[in-house]
Amino acid sequence: MKNVLALLIGFFIYHFAEAQAVWKADSNHSKLTFTVTHMGINDIFGLFKTFEAKATTNKADFSDAVFELSVDVAS
């Protein structure tokens, strides 16, 4: 019984250590802004209201991370 329990625990640790992690931006608590400098003297600020952002990784150090951003430019 102890061997079966140890095997199951080892399997779950291995499985979750290799699991893919996905983070998504919370649209209620996130914002996507930009700034454009006009003729070097004035900054114009803008805000996109509709967007989706996601980061996907398999490694804890994010060395293989893939970032995706989709924006409704009319927003």
All heavy atoms as a GROMACS GRO file, in nm:
protein
  589
    1MET      N    1   0.082  -0.119   0.000
    1MET     CA    2   0.000   0.000   0.000
    1MET      C    3   0.087   0.126   0.000
    1MET      O    4   0.057   0.221  -0.069
    1MET     CB    5  -0.093  -0.004   0.122
    1MET     CG    6  -0.185   0.113   0.133
    1MET     SD    7  -0.302   0.111  -0.003
    1MET     CE    8  -0.399   0.248   0.034
    2LYS      N    9   0.196   0.125   0.078
    2LYS     CA   10   0.285   0.241   0.083
    2LYS      C   11   0.349   0.265  -0.053
    2LYS      O   12   0.368   0.380  -0.093
    2LYS     CB   13   0.392   0.223   0.191
    2LYS     CG   14   0.338   0.232   0.331
    2LYS     CD   15   0.448   0.218   0.432
    2LYS     CE   16   0.394   0.221   0.573
    2LYS     NZ   17   0.500   0.207   0.672
    3ASN      N   18   0.384   0.157  -0.124
    3ASN     CA   19   0.447   0.172  -0.255
    3ASN      C   20   0.350   0.233  -0.356
    3ASN      O   21   0.390   0.316  -0.437
    3ASN     CB   22   0.496   0.036  -0.307
    3ASN     CG   23   0.615  -0.014  -0.229
    3ASN    OD1   24   0.684   0.063  -0.164
    3ASN    ND2   25   0.638  -0.144  -0.233
    4VAL      N   26   0.226   0.192  -0.352
    4VAL     CA   27   0.126   0.248  -0.443
    4VAL      C   28   0.105   0.397  -0.413
    4VAL      O   29   0.099   0.480  -0.504
    4VAL     CB   30  -0.007   0.170  -0.431
    4VAL    CG1   31  -0.116   0.238  -0.512
    4VAL    CG2   32   0.012   0.026  -0.475
    5LEU      N   33   0.097   0.432  -0.287
    5LEU     CA   34   0.079   0.571  -0.248
    5LEU      C   35   0.199   0.655  -0.292
    5LEU      O   36   0.183   0.765  -0.346
    5LEU     CB   37   0.058   0.582  -0.096
    5LEU     CG   38   0.031   0.722  -0.043
    5LEU    CD1   39  -0.095   0.780  -0.107
    5LEU    CD2   40   0.017   0.719   0.108
    6ALA      N   41   0.320   0.604  -0.271
    6ALA     CA   42   0.440   0.675  -0.313
    6ALA      C   43   0.444   0.691  -0.464
    6ALA      O   44   0.483   0.796  -0.516
    6ALA     CB   45   0.565   0.602  -0.264
    7LEU      N   46   0.402   0.590  -0.537
    7LEU     CA   47   0.398   0.597  -0.683
    7LEU      C   48   0.298   0.702  -0.730
    7LEU      O   49   0.327   0.781  -0.820
    7LEU     CB   50   0.363   0.460  -0.741
    7LEU     CG   51   0.358   0.450  -0.892
    7LEU    CD1   52   0.496   0.477  -0.950
    7LEU    CD2   53   0.310   0.312  -0.933
    8LEU      N   54   0.181   0.706  -0.669
    8LEU     CA   55   0.080   0.806  -0.706
    8LEU      C   56   0.127   0.948  -0.675
    8LEU      O   57   0.109   1.039  -0.755
    8LEU     CB   58  -0.051   0.778  -0.633
    8LEU     CG   59  -0.132   0.661  -0.686
    8LEU    CD1   60  -0.252   0.635  -0.596
    8LEU    CD2   61  -0.176   0.685  -0.828
    9ILE      N   62   0.189   0.967  -0.561
    9ILE     CA   63   0.240   1.100  -0.526
    9ILE      C   64   0.349   1.141  -0.625
    9ILE      O   65   0.352   1.255  -0.672
    9ILE     CB   66   0.293   1.102  -0.379
    9ILE    CG1   67   0.176   1.089  -0.283
    9ILE    CG2   68   0.371   1.229  -0.352
    9ILE    CD1   69   0.216   1.071  -0.139
   10GLY      N   70   0.438   1.050  -0.657
   10GLY     CA   71   0.543   1.080  -0.755
   10GLY      C   72   0.486   1.114  -0.892
   10GLY      O   73   0.533   1.206  -0.958
   11PHE      N   74   0.383   1.043  -0.934
   11PHE     CA   75   0.320   1.072  -1.062
   11PHE      C   76   0.260   1.211  -1.064
   11PHE      O   77   0.277   1.285  -1.160
   11PHE     CB   78   0.212   0.967  -1.092
   11PHE     CG   79   0.130   1.000  -1.213
   11PHE    CD1   80   0.181   0.982  -1.340
   11PHE    CD2   81   0.002   1.052  -1.199
   11PHE    CE1   82   0.105   1.015  -1.451
   11PHE    CE2   83  -0.074   1.084  -1.310
   11PHE     CZ   84  -0.021   1.066  -1.437
   12PHE      N   85   0.187   1.248  -0.958
   12PHE     CA   86   0.125   1.380  -0.954
   12PHE      C   87   0.229   1.491  -0.950
   12PHE      O   88   0.213   1.594  -1.014
   12PHE     CB   89   0.028   1.392  -0.837
   12PHE     CG   90  -0.102   1.322  -0.861
   12PHE    CD1   91  -0.138   1.212  -0.787
   12PHE    CD2   92  -0.188   1.366  -0.960
   12PHE    CE1   93  -0.258   1.148  -0.811
   12PHE    CE2   94  -0.308   1.303  -0.984
   12PHE     CZ   95  -0.344   1.193  -0.909
   13ILE      N   96   0.336   1.473  -0.878
   13ILE     CA   97   0.442   1.574  -0.873
   13ILE      C   98   0.504   1.590  -1.011
   13ILE      O   99   0.524   1.702  -1.059
   13ILE     CB  100   0.549   1.538  -0.767
   13ILE    CG1  101   0.490   1.555  -0.628
   13ILE    CG2  102   0.674   1.624  -0.784
   13ILE    CD1  103   0.580   1.504  -0.517
   14TYR      N  104   0.534   1.480  -1.078
   14TYR     CA  105   0.592   1.487  -1.213
   14TYR      C  106   0.494   1.551  -1.310
   14TYR      O  107   0.530   1.636  -1.390
   14TYR     CB  108   0.630   1.346  -1.261
   14TYR     CG  109   0.677   1.345  -1.405
   14TYR    CD1  110   0.804   1.388  -1.438
   14TYR    CD2  111   0.593   1.302  -1.506
   14TYR    CE1  112   0.846   1.389  -1.569
   14TYR    CE2  113   0.634   1.302  -1.638
   14TYR     CZ  114   0.761   1.345  -1.669
   14TYR     OH  115   0.804   1.346  -1.799
   15HIS      N  116   0.368   1.511  -1.303
   15HIS     CA  117   0.268   1.562  -1.396
   15HIS      C  118   0.250   1.713  -1.381
   15HIS      O  119   0.246   1.786  -1.479
   15HIS     CB  120   0.135   1.490  -1.374
   15HIS     CG  121   0.025   1.541  -1.462
   15HIS    ND1  122   0.022   1.518  -1.597
   15HIS    CD2  123  -0.085   1.615  -1.434
   15HIS    CE1  124  -0.085   1.575  -1.648
   15HIS    NE2  125  -0.152   1.634  -1.551
   16PHE      N  126   0.238   1.760  -1.258
   16PHE     CA  127   0.215   1.902  -1.238
   16PHE      C  128   0.342   1.984  -1.258
   16PHE      O  129   0.335   2.102  -1.291
   16PHE     CB  130   0.153   1.930  -1.101
   16PHE     CG  131   0.011   1.884  -1.093
   16PHE    CD1  132  -0.026   1.782  -1.008
   16PHE    CD2  133  -0.085   1.943  -1.172
   16PHE    CE1  134  -0.158   1.739  -1.002
   16PHE    CE2  135  -0.218   1.900  -1.168
   16PHE     CZ  136  -0.253   1.798  -1.082
   17ALA      N  137   0.458   1.927  -1.241
   17ALA     CA  138   0.583   1.999  -1.266
   17ALA      C  139   0.601   2.024  -1.415
   17ALA      O  140   0.662   2.122  -1.455
   17ALA     CB  141   0.702   1.921  -1.211
   18GLU      N  142   0.549   1.936  -1.498
   18GLU     CA  143   0.561   1.949  -1.643
   18GLU      C  144   0.438   2.015  -1.705
   18GLU      O  145   0.429   2.028  -1.826
   18GLU     CB  146   0.581   1.811  -1.705
   18GLU     CG  147   0.711   1.745  -1.666
   18GLU     CD  148   0.832   1.821  -1.716
   18GLU    OE1  149   0.829   1.868  -1.832
   18GLU    OE2  150   0.929   1.835  -1.641
   19ALA      N  151   0.343   2.057  -1.624
   19ALA     CA  152   0.219   2.112  -1.677
   19ALA      C  153   0.242   2.250  -1.738
   19ALA      O  154   0.327   2.326  -1.694
   19ALA     CB  155   0.115   2.122  -1.566
   20GLN      N  156   0.163   2.279  -1.837
   20GLN     CA  157   0.169   2.408  -1.903
   20GLN      C  158   0.092   2.510  -1.820
   20GLN      O  159  -0.018   2.484  -1.774
   20GLN     CB  160   0.109   2.395  -2.042
   20GLN     CG  161   0.120   2.518  -2.125
   20GLN     CD  162   0.061   2.497  -2.263
   20GLN    OE1  163  -0.051   2.452  -2.276
   20GLN    NE2  164   0.138   2.528  -2.363
   21ALA      N  165   0.151   2.628  -1.803
   21ALA     CA  166   0.086   2.734  -1.727
   21ALA      C  167   0.037   2.842  -1.825
   21ALA      O  168   0.110   2.880  -1.916
   21ALA     CB  169   0.182   2.795  -1.627
   22VAL      N  170  -0.085   2.887  -1.806
   22VAL     CA  171  -0.144   2.990  -1.891
   22VAL      C  172  -0.197   3.101  -1.802
   22VAL      O  173  -0.274   3.075  -1.709
   22VAL     CB  174  -0.259   2.933  -1.978
   22VAL    CG1  175  -0.323   3.043  -2.061
   22VAL    CG2  176  -0.209   2.821  -2.066
   23TRP      N  177  -0.155   3.224  -1.829
   23TRP     CA  178  -0.205   3.340  -1.757
   23TRP      C  179  -0.281   3.427  -1.855
   23TRP      O  180  -0.234   3.454  -1.965
   23TRP     CB  181  -0.090   3.423  -1.697
   23TRP     CG  182  -0.027   3.360  -1.579
   23TRP    CD1  183  -0.064   3.376  -1.448
   23TRP    CD2  184   0.084   3.271  -1.578
   23TRP    NE1  185   0.018   3.302  -1.367
   23TRP    CE2  186   0.110   3.237  -1.444
   23TRP    CE3  187   0.164   3.216  -1.677
   23TRP    CZ2  188   0.212   3.151  -1.407
   23TRP    CZ3  189   0.265   3.130  -1.640
   23TRP    CH2  190   0.288   3.099  -1.507
   24LYS      N  191  -0.398   3.475  -1.814
   24LYS     CA  192  -0.478   3.564  -1.898
   24LYS      C  193  -0.501   3.695  -1.823
   24LYS      O  194  -0.519   3.695  -1.702
   24LYS     CB  195  -0.613   3.499  -1.931
   24LYS     CG  196  -0.600   3.378  -2.020
   24LYS     CD  197  -0.736   3.323  -2.055
   24LYS     CE  198  -0.720   3.201  -2.145
   24LYS     NZ  199  -0.851   3.146  -2.184
   25ALA      N  200  -0.501   3.805  -1.898
   25ALA     CA  201  -0.526   3.936  -1.838
   25ALA      C  202  -0.671   3.946  -1.795
   25ALA      O  203  -0.762   3.905  -1.868
   25ALA     CB  204  -0.492   4.046  -1.938
   26ASP      N  205  -0.693   4.000  -1.678
   26ASP     CA  206  -0.828   4.024  -1.627
   26ASP      C  207  -0.873   4.160  -1.680
   26ASP      O  208  -0.821   4.264  -1.640
   26ASP     CB  209  -0.825   4.022  -1.474
   26ASP     CG  210  -0.959   4.049  -1.411
   26ASP    OD1  211  -1.060   4.058  -1.486
   26ASP    OD2  212  -0.964   4.059  -1.288
   27SER      N  213  -0.969   4.160  -1.771
   27SER     CA  214  -1.010   4.284  -1.836
   27SER      C  215  -1.071   4.385  -1.739
   27SER      O  216  -1.070   4.505  -1.767
   27SER     CB  217  -1.108   4.255  -1.950
   27SER     OG  218  -1.224   4.192  -1.898
   28ASN      N  219  -1.122   4.340  -1.626
   28ASN     CA  220  -1.179   4.433  -1.527
   28ASN      C  221  -1.071   4.503  -1.444
   28ASN      O  222  -1.098   4.607  -1.383
   28ASN     CB  223  -1.275   4.360  -1.434
   28ASN     CG  224  -1.399   4.312  -1.504
   28ASN    OD1  225  -1.448   4.380  -1.594
   28ASN    ND2  226  -1.448   4.196  -1.468
   29HIS      N  227  -0.952   4.448  -1.440
   29HIS     CA  228  -0.846   4.504  -1.359
   29HIS      C  229  -0.720   4.534  -1.438
   29HIS      O  230  -0.612   4.551  -1.381
   29HIS     CB  231  -0.813   4.409  -1.243
   29HIS     CG  232  -0.929   4.388  -1.152
   29HIS    ND1  233  -1.009   4.276  -1.159
   29HIS    CD2  234  -0.980   4.464  -1.053
   29HIS    CE1  235  -1.104   4.284  -1.069
   29HIS    NE2  236  -1.089   4.398  -1.002
   30SER      N  237  -0.730   4.540  -1.570
   30SER     CA  238  -0.615   4.567  -1.657
   30SER      C  239  -0.650   4.678  -1.754
   30SER      O  240  -0.767   4.704  -1.782
   30SER     CB  241  -0.579   4.441  -1.738
   30SER     OG  242  -0.551   4.333  -1.655
   31LYS      N  243  -0.547   4.744  -1.804
   31LYS     CA  244  -0.569   4.843  -1.908
   31LYS      C  245  -0.450   4.841  -2.004
   31LYS      O  246  -0.338   4.805  -1.966
   31LYS     CB  247  -0.591   4.982  -1.852
   31LYS     CG  248  -0.473   5.040  -1.776
   31LYS     CD  249  -0.509   5.177  -1.722
   31LYS     CE  250  -0.394   5.234  -1.639
   31LYS     NZ  251  -0.427   5.366  -1.588
   32LEU      N  252  -0.478   4.876  -2.127
   32LEU     CA  253  -0.376   4.880  -2.231
   32LEU      C  254  -0.370   5.023  -2.283
   32LEU      O  255  -0.466   5.072  -2.344
   32LEU     CB  256  -0.409   4.782  -2.343
   32LEU     CG  257  -0.308   4.772  -2.456
   32LEU    CD1  258  -0.173   4.725  -2.403
   32LEU    CD2  259  -0.359   4.676  -2.562
   33THR      N  260  -0.261   5.092  -2.254
   33THR     CA  261  -0.246   5.232  -2.292
   33THR      C  262  -0.127   5.248  -2.385
   33THR      O  263  -0.043   5.160  -2.398
   33THR     CB  264  -0.225   5.321  -2.169
   33THR    OG1  265  -0.104   5.282  -2.103
   33THR    CG2  266  -0.341   5.310  -2.072
   34PHE      N  267  -0.120   5.363  -2.450
   34PHE     CA  268  -0.007   5.395  -2.536
   34PHE      C  269   0.016   5.546  -2.534
   34PHE      O  270  -0.072   5.624  -2.496
   34PHE     CB  271  -0.029   5.345  -2.679
   34PHE     CG  272  -0.147   5.406  -2.749
   34PHE    CD1  273  -0.131   5.521  -2.826
   34PHE    CD2  274  -0.273   5.350  -2.737
   34PHE    CE1  275  -0.240   5.578  -2.890
   34PHE    CE2  276  -0.381   5.405  -2.801
   34PHE     CZ  277  -0.366   5.520  -2.878
   35THR      N  278   0.136   5.585  -2.573
   35THR     CA  279   0.173   5.726  -2.582
   35THR      C  280   0.242   5.751  -2.715
   35THR      O  281   0.327   5.672  -2.757
   35THR     CB  282   0.269   5.764  -2.468
   35THR    OG1  283   0.211   5.730  -2.343
   35THR    CG2  284   0.302   5.912  -2.469
   36VAL      N  285   0.205   5.859  -2.781
   36VAL     CA  286   0.269   5.901  -2.905
   36VAL      C  287   0.323   6.042  -2.882
   36VAL      O  288   0.252   6.130  -2.833
   36VAL     CB  289   0.169   5.902  -3.022
   36VAL    CG1  290   0.234   5.951  -3.150
   36VAL    CG2  291   0.108   5.764  -3.042
   37THR      N  292   0.449   6.063  -2.918
   37THR     CA  293   0.508   6.196  -2.905
   37THR      C  294   0.490   6.271  -3.036
   37THR      O  295   0.532   6.224  -3.142
   37THR     CB  296   0.658   6.187  -2.871
   37THR    OG1  297   0.671   6.113  -2.750
   37THR    CG2  298   0.718   6.324  -2.853
   38HIS      N  299   0.424   6.386  -3.030
   38HIS     CA  300   0.395   6.468  -3.148
   38HIS      C  301   0.501   6.577  -3.161
   38HIS      O  302   0.512   6.665  -3.076
   38HIS     CB  303   0.256   6.528  -3.138
   38HIS     CG  304   0.220   6.619  -3.251
   38HIS    ND1  305   0.204   6.574  -3.380
   38HIS    CD2  306   0.198   6.752  -3.255
   38HIS    CE1  307   0.174   6.674  -3.458
   38HIS    NE2  308   0.169   6.785  -3.384
   39MET      N  309   0.580   6.569  -3.266
   39MET     CA  310   0.684   6.668  -3.298
   39MET      C  311   0.782   6.690  -3.183
   39MET      O  312   0.843   6.795  -3.172
   39MET     CB  313   0.620   6.800  -3.341
   39MET     CG  314   0.537   6.787  -3.468
   39MET     SD  315   0.462   6.941  -3.521
   39MET     CE  316   0.606   7.036  -3.564
   40GLY      N  317   0.796   6.593  -3.097
   40GLY     CA  318   0.894   6.601  -2.989
   40GLY      C  319   0.857   6.695  -2.876
   40GLY      O  320   0.937   6.717  -2.785
   41ILE      N  321   0.739   6.755  -2.881
   41ILE     CA  322   0.704   6.852  -2.777
   41ILE      C  323   0.577   6.817  -2.700
   41ILE      O  324   0.552   6.872  -2.594
   41ILE     CB  325   0.688   6.995  -2.837
   41ILE    CG1  326   0.586   6.993  -2.952
   41ILE    CG2  327   0.820   7.050  -2.882
   41ILE    CD1  328   0.553   7.130  -3.007
   42ASN      N  329   0.495   6.728  -2.752
   42ASN     CA  330   0.369   6.699  -2.687
   42ASN      C  331   0.345   6.548  -2.688
   42ASN      O  332   0.366   6.482  -2.789
   42ASN     CB  333   0.254   6.771  -2.760
   42ASN     CG  334   0.127   6.769  -2.681
   42ASN    OD1  335   0.127   6.744  -2.562
   42ASN    ND2  336   0.016   6.796  -2.748
   43ASP      N  337   0.300   6.494  -2.576
   43ASP     CA  338   0.266   6.352  -2.567
   43ASP      C  339   0.115   6.336  -2.576
   43ASP      O  340   0.040   6.401  -2.504
   43ASP     CB  341   0.315   6.291  -2.435
   43ASP     CG  342   0.466   6.277  -2.429
   43ASP    OD1  343   0.528   6.272  -2.536
   43ASP    OD2  344   0.520   6.269  -2.317
   44ILE      N  345   0.073   6.246  -2.667
   44ILE     CA  346  -0.069   6.213  -2.683
   44ILE      C  347  -0.090   6.076  -2.621
   44ILE      O  348  -0.020   5.980  -2.654
   44ILE     CB  349  -0.110   6.210  -2.832
   44ILE    CG1  350  -0.066   6.337  -2.904
   44ILE    CG2  351  -0.258   6.183  -2.846
   44ILE    CD1  352  -0.128   6.464  -2.851
   45PHE      N  353  -0.185   6.065  -2.529
   45PHE     CA  354  -0.212   5.940  -2.459
   45PHE      C  355  -0.337   5.875  -2.516
   45PHE      O  356  -0.433   5.944  -2.551
   45PHE     CB  357  -0.230   5.965  -2.308
   45PHE     CG  358  -0.108   6.021  -2.243
   45PHE    CD1  359  -0.095   6.157  -2.225
   45PHE    CD2  360  -0.008   5.937  -2.200
   45PHE    CE1  361   0.018   6.210  -2.164
   45PHE    CE2  362   0.105   5.987  -2.139
   45PHE     CZ  363   0.118   6.125  -2.122
   46GLY      N  364  -0.335   5.742  -2.523
   46GLY     CA  365  -0.451   5.668  -2.572
   46GLY      C  366  -0.477   5.545  -2.488
   46GLY      O  367  -0.391   5.501  -2.411
   47LEU      N  368  -0.597   5.490  -2.502
   47LEU     CA  369  -0.638   5.374  -2.423
   47LEU      C  370  -0.722   5.282  -2.511
   47LEU      O  371  -0.814   5.328  -2.579
   47LEU     CB  372  -0.723   5.422  -2.304
   47LEU     CG  373  -0.799   5.317  -2.224
   47LEU    CD1  374  -0.702   5.230  -2.145
   47LEU    CD2  375  -0.899   5.384  -2.131
   48PHE      N  376  -0.686   5.154  -2.513
   48PHE     CA  377  -0.768   5.052  -2.578
   48PHE      C  378  -0.858   4.990  -2.471
   48PHE      O  379  -0.810   4.944  -2.369
   48PHE     CB  380  -0.682   4.943  -2.642
   48PHE     CG  381  -0.602   4.990  -2.760
   48PHE    CD1  382  -0.464   4.994  -2.755
   48PHE    CD2  383  -0.665   5.028  -2.877
   48PHE    CE1  384  -0.390   5.036  -2.863
   48PHE    CE2  385  -0.592   5.071  -2.986
   48PHE     CZ  386  -0.455   5.074  -2.980
   49LYS      N  387  -0.988   4.988  -2.497
   49LYS     CA  388  -1.081   4.935  -2.398
   49LYS      C  389  -1.108   4.786  -2.416
   49LYS      O  390  -1.145   4.718  -2.321
   49LYS     CB  391  -1.212   5.012  -2.403
   49LYS     CG  392  -1.198   5.156  -2.361
   49LYS     CD  393  -1.329   5.229  -2.364
   49LYS     CE  394  -1.309   5.374  -2.322
   49LYS     NZ  395  -1.433   5.449  -2.327
   50THR      N  396  -1.091   4.734  -2.538
   50THR     CA  397  -1.120   4.594  -2.567
   50THR      C  398  -0.992   4.524  -2.613
   50THR      O  399  -0.939   4.557  -2.719
   50THR     CB  400  -1.228   4.581  -2.676
   50THR    OG1  401  -1.341   4.658  -2.638
   50THR    CG2  402  -1.268   4.437  -2.694
   51PHE      N  403  -0.943   4.432  -2.530
   51PHE     CA  404  -0.823   4.357  -2.566
   51PHE      C  405  -0.819   4.227  -2.488
   51PHE      O  406  -0.888   4.210  -2.388
   51PHE     CB  407  -0.696   4.438  -2.537
   51PHE     CG  408  -0.671   4.462  -2.391
   51PHE    CD1  409  -0.590   4.377  -2.318
   51PHE    CD2  410  -0.729   4.570  -2.326
   51PHE    CE1  411  -0.567   4.399  -2.183
   51PHE    CE2  412  -0.708   4.593  -2.192
   51PHE     CZ  413  -0.626   4.507  -2.121
   52GLU      N  414  -0.738   4.133  -2.538
   52GLU     CA  415  -0.712   4.007  -2.470
   52GLU      C  416  -0.562   3.985  -2.470
   52GLU      O  417  -0.496   4.003  -2.572
   52GLU     CB  418  -0.781   3.890  -2.541
   52GLU     CG  419  -0.932   3.896  -2.536
   52GLU     CD  420  -0.997   3.780  -2.610
   52GLU    OE1  421  -0.924   3.690  -2.657
   52GLU    OE2  422  -1.120   3.780  -2.621
   53ALA      N  423  -0.508   3.946  -2.355
   53ALA     CA  424  -0.366   3.917  -2.343
   53ALA      C  425  -0.348   3.783  -2.272
   53ALA      O  426  -0.423   3.752  -2.179
   53ALA     CB  427  -0.295   4.028  -2.266
   54LYS      N  428  -0.250   3.705  -2.320
   54LYS     CA  429  -0.229   3.573  -2.262
   54LYS      C  430  -0.080   3.540  -2.268
   54LYS      O  431  -0.012   3.572  -2.365
   54LYS     CB  432  -0.309   3.470  -2.342
   54LYS     CG  433  -0.295   3.328  -2.293
   54LYS     CD  434  -0.392   3.234  -2.363
   54LYS     CE  435  -0.347   3.199  -2.501
   54LYS     NZ  436  -0.422   3.090  -2.564
   55ALA      N  437  -0.030   3.476  -2.163
   55ALA     CA  438   0.108   3.426  -2.158
   55ALA      C  439   0.102   3.276  -2.129
   55ALA      O  440   0.030   3.233  -2.039
   55ALA     CB  441   0.188   3.496  -2.050
   56THR      N  442   0.177   3.198  -2.207
   56THR     CA  443   0.180   3.053  -2.192
   56THR      C  444   0.326   3.009  -2.176
   56THR      O  445   0.412   3.053  -2.251
   56THR     CB  446   0.121   2.984  -2.316
   56THR    OG1  447  -0.008   3.037  -2.340
   56THR    CG2  448   0.112   2.834  -2.297
   57THR      N  449   0.352   2.923  -2.078
   57THR     CA  450   0.488   2.875  -2.054
   57THR      C  451   0.486   2.734  -1.996
   57THR      O  452   0.388   2.693  -1.935
   57THR     CB  453   0.566   2.969  -1.961
   57THR    OG1  454   0.701   2.925  -1.953
   57THR    CG2  455   0.506   2.976  -1.823
   58ASN      N  456   0.594   2.662  -2.018
   58ASN     CA  457   0.612   2.530  -1.958
   58ASN      C  458   0.721   2.532  -1.851
   58ASN      O  459   0.730   2.442  -1.770
   58ASN     CB  460   0.652   2.427  -2.064
   58ASN     CG  461   0.536   2.392  -2.155
   58ASN    OD1  462   0.422   2.381  -2.110
   58ASN    ND2  463   0.564   2.378  -2.281
   59LYS      N  464   0.804   2.636  -1.851
   59LYS     CA  465   0.917   2.644  -1.758
   59LYS      C  466   0.895   2.755  -1.657
   59LYS      O  467   0.838   2.859  -1.689
   59LYS     CB  468   1.046   2.668  -1.835
   59LYS     CG  469   1.081   2.554  -1.929
   59LYS     CD  470   1.211   2.580  -1.999
   59LYS     CE  471   1.245   2.464  -2.091
   59LYS     NZ  472   1.370   2.487  -2.162
   60ALA      N  473   0.943   2.734  -1.536
   60ALA     CA  474   0.924   2.831  -1.429
   60ALA      C  475   0.998   2.962  -1.454
   60ALA      O  476   0.959   3.067  -1.403
   60ALA     CB  477   0.969   2.771  -1.296
   61ASP      N  478   1.106   2.959  -1.533
   61ASP     CA  479   1.183   3.081  -1.558
   61ASP      C  480   1.136   3.157  -1.683
   61ASP      O  481   1.200   3.253  -1.724
   61ASP     CB  482   1.332   3.048  -1.570
   61ASP     CG  483   1.363   2.960  -1.691
   61ASP    OD1  484   1.269   2.914  -1.759
   61ASP    OD2  485   1.483   2.937  -1.716
   62PHE      N  486   1.025   3.116  -1.744
   62PHE     CA  487   0.965   3.181  -1.861
   62PHE      C  488   1.058   3.184  -1.982
   62PHE      O  489   1.039   3.264  -2.073
   62PHE     CB  490   0.921   3.324  -1.829
   62PHE     CG  491   0.793   3.332  -1.754
   62PHE    CD1  492   0.790   3.318  -1.616
   62PHE    CD2  493   0.674   3.352  -1.819
   62PHE    CE1  494   0.672   3.324  -1.546
   62PHE    CE2  495   0.554   3.359  -1.750
   62PHE     CZ  496   0.553   3.346  -1.613
   63SER      N  497   1.159   3.096  -1.988
   63SER     CA  498   1.250   3.096  -2.102
   63SER      C  499   1.183   3.048  -2.230
   63SER      O  500   1.234   3.074  -2.339
   63SER     CB  501   1.373   3.011  -2.071
   63SER     OG  502   1.336   2.876  -2.048
   64ASP      N  503   1.070   2.980  -2.220
   64ASP     CA  504   0.998   2.935  -2.339
   64ASP      C  505   0.861   3.001  -2.350
   64ASP      O  506   0.773   2.953  -2.421
   64ASP     CB  507   0.982   2.783  -2.337
   64ASP     CG  508   0.890   2.736  -2.225
   64ASP    OD1  509   0.870   2.813  -2.129
   64ASP    OD2  510   0.839   2.624  -2.233
   65ALA      N  511   0.842   3.115  -2.286
   65ALA     CA  512   0.712   3.181  -2.280
   65ALA      C  513   0.668   3.232  -2.417
   65ALA      O  514   0.750   3.278  -2.498
   65ALA     CB  515   0.716   3.297  -2.182
   66VAL      N  516   0.539   3.221  -2.441
   66VAL     CA  517   0.477   3.275  -2.562
   66VAL      C  518   0.371   3.373  -2.516
   66VAL      O  519   0.285   3.341  -2.436
   66VAL     CB  520   0.412   3.162  -2.645
   66VAL    CG1  521   0.337   3.220  -2.764
   66VAL    CG2  522   0.515   3.062  -2.690
   67PHE      N  523   0.380   3.498  -2.567
   67PHE     CA  524   0.288   3.602  -2.531
   67PHE      C  525   0.197   3.634  -2.650
   67PHE      O  526   0.246   3.645  -2.762
   67PHE     CB  527   0.361   3.729  -2.488
   67PHE     CG  528   0.446   3.710  -2.367
   67PHE    CD1  529   0.580   3.677  -2.377
   67PHE    CD2  530   0.391   3.724  -2.241
   67PHE    CE1  531   0.658   3.658  -2.265
   67PHE    CE2  532   0.468   3.706  -2.127
   67PHE     CZ  533   0.602   3.672  -2.140
   68GLU      N  534   0.067   3.644  -2.625
   68GLU     CA  535  -0.029   3.675  -2.729
   68GLU      C  536  -0.111   3.796  -2.688
   68GLU      O  537  -0.154   3.807  -2.574
   68GLU     CB  538  -0.123   3.556  -2.752
   68GLU     CG  539  -0.053   3.431  -2.799
   68GLU     CD  540  -0.148   3.313  -2.810
   68GLU    OE1  541  -0.261   3.332  -2.861
   68GLU    OE2  542  -0.109   3.204  -2.768
   69LEU      N  543  -0.130   3.888  -2.783
   69LEU     CA  544  -0.208   4.009  -2.757
   69LEU      C  545  -0.301   4.032  -2.875
   69LEU      O  546  -0.257   4.032  -2.990
   69LEU     CB  547  -0.116   4.129  -2.737
   69LEU     CG  548  -0.183   4.264  -2.718
   69LEU    CD1  549  -0.265   4.268  -2.591
   69LEU    CD2  550  -0.080   4.375  -2.720
   70SER      N  551  -0.428   4.051  -2.846
   70SER     CA  552  -0.527   4.081  -2.948
   70SER      C  553  -0.600   4.207  -2.905
   70SER      O  554  -0.649   4.217  -2.792
   70SER     CB  555  -0.625   3.964  -2.960
   70SER     OG  556  -0.728   3.995  -3.049
   71VAL      N  557  -0.607   4.307  -2.995
   71VAL     CA  558  -0.665   4.435  -2.961
   71VAL      C  559  -0.770   4.475  -3.064
   71VAL      O  560  -0.748   4.462  -3.184
   71VAL     CB  561  -0.554   4.546  -2.957
   71VAL    CG1  562  -0.613   4.680  -2.923
   71VAL    CG2  563  -0.445   4.509  -2.861
   72ASP      N  564  -0.882   4.526  -3.017
   72ASP     CA  565  -0.982   4.588  -3.105
   72ASP      C  566  -0.941   4.734  -3.118
   72ASP      O  567  -0.964   4.814  -3.025
   72ASP     CB  568  -1.121   4.573  -3.044
   72ASP     CG  569  -1.228   4.640  -3.129
   72ASP    OD1  570  -1.198   4.682  -3.242
   72ASP    OD2  571  -1.342   4.648  -3.080
   73VAL      N  572  -0.880   4.771  -3.230
   73VAL     CA  573  -0.824   4.906  -3.244
   73VAL      C  574  -0.934   5.012  -3.252
   73VAL      O  575  -0.907   5.130  -3.231
   73VAL     CB  576  -0.730   4.915  -3.366
   73VAL    CG1  577  -0.607   4.830  -3.344
   73VAL    CG2  578  -0.801   4.877  -3.494
   74ALA      N  579  -1.057   4.972  -3.279
   74ALA     CA  580  -1.166   5.068  -3.283
   74ALA      C  581  -1.216   5.104  -3.142
   74ALA      O  582  -1.294   5.196  -3.124
   74ALA     CB  583  -1.284   5.013  -3.364
   75SER      N  584  -1.166   5.034  -3.042
   75SER     CA  585  -1.211   5.060  -2.905
   75SER      C  586  -1.133   5.172  -2.843
   75SER      O  587  -1.156   5.214  -2.734
   75SER     CB  588  -1.197   4.934  -2.820
   75SER     OG  589  -1.063   4.902  -2.797
   0.00000   0.00000   0.00000
